[in-house]
Amino acid sequence: MSPASRAVEVLGGELTEQSLKRYLAGIPGVDAVGLHARAADLGSRSIKTMSKAWALDRIISLIDLTTLEGADTPGKVRSLVAKGLTPDAGDLSCPRVAAVCVYGDMVPAAVEALGVFHGENVEGGINVAAVATAFPSGRASLAVKLADTADAVAAGADEIDMVIDRGAFLSGRYGQVFDEIVAVKEACRRVDGSYAHLKVILETGELNTYDNVRRASWLAILAGGDFIKTSTGKVAPAATLPVTLLMLEVVRDWHRLTGEKIGVKPAGGIRTSKDAIKYLVTVAETAGEEWLQPHLFRFGASSLLNDVLLQRQKLASGHYSGADYVTID
């Protein structure tokens, strides 16, 4: 379904700025107290040994291993890819990560480093995700954002993580945000007619209210996003359990409405396996266990993987390893 068709079908008529505003304004408000209580309850669930072993492996397989620094080099990206392919050199049964996430100009280095393991359609393959659209601020002309996206896709990016114009959204210019997402989605088109997956970053820490997060989530899906993502990781607060729960409720409701499954990616601030397991429970209890797979749920993270590896080694050996038993990113 094209983004415009998707929106027209749900809105029940002609797609205009006014119809979009009416639809988003009609979305029920968020019960913040109830949301926090539900998140706290889900976060308190205990995980036993056998389930924990499964959970740790699943977390690894859902990670977008990320480096988004101004000092990034091709060498650092090659090291990131090597870690993504072999997270624990002492245990080759350890699963690989879902993707490596880099700036657009680092995509060629990531693709080259992955070699025959590039892409989700290859057994044991890893995707390359690229941030685009003037990440993290989104402050650029549409032409620049589209060129940024198209360059990354042409270089071999399998996924594009775009940022919405938070200023336009908070000013009520929903049609502008919608049109930009639609245009970026079209810029994800490859020469063979297929599309790179589009993750739409809401930057929830700048949206101020849960009602805004819910509206922005619906808007991103209506416009053609394949994933909705919490944050760039550059603004505090980044991912939180209540915000992720709210976004999972949106994709659950969208699936009930249309039968279509949309992914969710919390990013920024998830550093420990204990916290990541809370997110797994929240996904399973809200959207359903079928969302616990890479094409429907991801963790955007850099330091999370090391903690999961140390916990995994503890389960295998019965004692904690030192930090030097994993590579330092």
Salt bridges, closest charged atoms under 4 A:
ASP41 OD2 - ARG38 NH1 3.78
ASP41 OD2 - ARG45 NH2 3.09
ASP57 OD1 - ARG312 NE 2.56
ASP64 OD2 - LYS199 NZ 3.37
ASP64 OD2 - LYS265 NZ 2.74
ASP64 OD1 - ARG298 NH1 2.68
GLU69 OE2 - LYS234 NZ 3.80
ASP72 OD1 - LYS76 NZ 3.53
ASP91 OD2 - ARG312 NH1 2.69
ASP158 OD2 - HIS118 NE2 2.76
GLU159 OE1 - LYS199 NZ 2.52
GLU159 OE2 - ARG298 NH2 2.73
ASP161 OD1 - LYS199 NZ 2.88
ASP161 OD2 - LYS229 NZ 2.78
ASP161 OD2 - LYS265 NZ 2.93
ASP165 OD2 - ARG139 NH2 3.40
GLU180 OE1 - LYS145 NZ 3.03
GLU206 OE1 - ARG166 NE 2.87
ASP226 OD2 - LYS185 NZ 2.63
GLU249 OE1 - ARG214 NH2 3.85
ASP253 OD1 - ARG252 NE 3.07
GLU260 OE2 - ARG6 NH2 2.42
ASP275 OD1 - LYS278 NZ 3.84
GLU285 OE2 - ARG45 NH1 3.69
ASP329 OD1 - LYS83 NZ 3.16
